[in-house]
Amino acid sequence: MSAPATPASGAGYDGAEAGPRLGFFTDTSVCIGCKACEVACKEWNLVPTDGPLALTGDSYDNTTALDADTWRHVAFVEQVTPADGLRWLMSSDVCKHCTSAACMEVCPTGALFRTEFGTVVVQQDICNGCGYCVPACPFGVIDRREGDGRAFKCTLCYDRLKGGMEPACAKACPTDSIQFGPLEELRARADERLGSLRRAGVPEARLYLRDETGGIGGAGAFSLLLDEPEVYGLPPDPVSTTRDLPRLWRAAAVAAGALVAGLAAALAAGGVRGTPRGVPR
């Protein structure tokens, strides 16, 4: 059987219902750390605030990571380099809407589902707060909300997409660091931008999660970085936490079959020997 053309078609959408896969390309080389994306995300999606506005002590960051109440997180990375002295790396991070979405695969209630745009969304009215999705995510994106218990994460503004609008974070970005559209177009745009930066003398520029390969099979949100992924707090080679499940299930089935066969053989052998002497029939 051939692989589905898109995650949406693999999820059962067909025809015009499953259009081109939509996503984000984040060009960190033009991010100015304004956090307009964080604010727009919270305002549109009614995401709770992170408490009183205060610095965390980790650079100029006030949120530190993605969680149930932070669906867009702008990282501030302060570096001291021999060539440039002090350098700031800024990056707006978000859920990757993975092709192989472990969070969705482990959800026992079907609360996490694949949309017609290829994105992954949590249905809050179905989520039972089991938390299986939290450790399943290789990026630490999804989390349960304190005082609520249910899981929350970026929806790529599913309601706006259905209305023909772009996500709130991309709409609010003043430098076009966050770009939204069909993934194939974004990849072509990213390739062109990468070539331009390298020709301009920025050899450290690289694309992260651009290809439909690797341990998560591709991503619906990828980035252009100016340093190693680890510098931004990103895993260098993310792997779906459910990739070995088919093999494990097959091994379990074989073991169960061997156990049943062994028990059947033992019972059959007991029947052949008959009733032991001295035991009443």
C-alpha positions, 0 to 999 in steps of 0.5 A, spaced: 500 500 500 502 506 498 503 512 503 498 517 503 499 523 499 498 528 505 497 527 512 490 530 511 489 524 506 491 519 510 486 521 516 481 520 511 480 527 508 479 526 500 478 530 494 477 538 495 476 537 502 484 535 503 487 541 500 494 543 500 498 542 507 498 548 511 504 551 516 509 555 518 516 557 516 519 561 521 525 565 519 529 567 525 534 571 522 529 577 522 526 576 528 526 582 533 523 579 539 518 583 539 513 578 542 507 580 538 506 573 536 505 571 543 500 577 544 496 575 538 496 568 540 493 569 547 488 574 545 485 570 539 485 564 542 483 566 549 490 563 552 491 565 559 496 569 561 503 567 565 501 570 571 504 577 573 509 580 567 516 579 570 523 577 567 525 569 569 532 571 570 533 567 563 535 573 559 529 577 557 524 572 556 518 572 561 515 565 558 521 560 558 518 555 554 512 552 550 506 549 555 498 549 556 498 557 557 504 559 552 502 556 545 508 561 541 514 562 545 519 567 543 526 565 545 532 570 547 539 567 546 545 571 548 551 569 545 558 572 546 562 571 539 569 572 537 567 576 531 561 579 533 562 580 541 555 580 544 550 577 539 542 576 540 539 570 537 531 570 537 526 565 535 519 564 535 517 557 537 511 553 536 508 546 535 511 542 529 504 539 527 508 533 526 507 528 520 508 522 525 504 526 531 506 521 537 501 526 541 495 524 537 497 516 536 497 515 544 491 519 545 486 514 548 479 518 547 481 521 540 481 528 542 487 529 538 485 529 531 488 531 524 485 537 520 483 537 513 489 542 513 494 537 515 495 540 522 493 537 529 488 540 534 486 538 541 478 537 542 477 540 549 470 537 550 473 530 548 480 531 552 479 527 559 486 529 562 490 523 562 496 526 560 499 521 555 500 526 550 505 530 554 511 525 554 509 523 547 511 529 544 519 529 542 519 537 543 515 538 549 510 542 546 503 540 549 502 540 556 496 540 561 493 546 564 494 547 571 487 547 575 484 545 569 487 538 567 486 538 560 491 538 554 492 545 550 497 547 545 497 551 538 491 549 533 495 553 528 488 557 529 484 552 526 478 557 526 481 562 522 483 557 517 476 555 516 474 562 515 480 563 510 484 567 514 492 566 516 493 564 524 494 570 528 501 570 530 503 570 523 498 576 522 501 580 527 509 579 526 511 585 523 518 583 520 515 577 516 519 572 521 513 568 521 510 566 514 504 562 513 502 558 507 502 551 503 508 548 505 511 546 499 511 554 497 514 555 504 519 550 503 521 553 496 521 560 499 526 557 505 531 554 500 531 561 497 532 565 503 538 560 505 541 561 499 541 568 500 544 568 507 549 564 505 551 568 499 551 574 504 557 570 508 552 567 513 555 560 513 552 558 519 544 559 517 541 552 516 534 549 515 530 545 521 525 540 520 524 543 512 524 535 509 519 530 510 524 525 513 527 523 519 524 521 526 517 525 525 516 524 518 516 531 516 513 537 520 508 542 519 512 548 522 519 549 520 525 554 521 531 557 519 536 558 524 543 561 525 546 556 530 545 549 532 538 547 534 540 545 541 542 553 542 535 554 541 533 549 546 531 544 540 532 537 539 537 536 534 534 529 531 527 529 534 524 522 533 517 520 534 516 516 541 511 511 538 516 509 532 517 502 535 510 501 537 508 497 531 514 492 532 513 492 539 506 490 538 508 485 533 513 482 538 507 482 543 503 478 539 508 473 537 509 472 544 502 471 546 501 466 540 507 462 543 504 462 550 497 460 547 501 454 543 505 452 549 499 452 554 495 448 549 500 443 548 501 442 556 493 441 556 494 436 550 500 432 554 496 432 560 490 429 556 494 424 553 497 421 560 490 421 563 488 421 570 493 420 575 492 413 579 489 414 585 485 420 583 477 419 583 474 420 576 
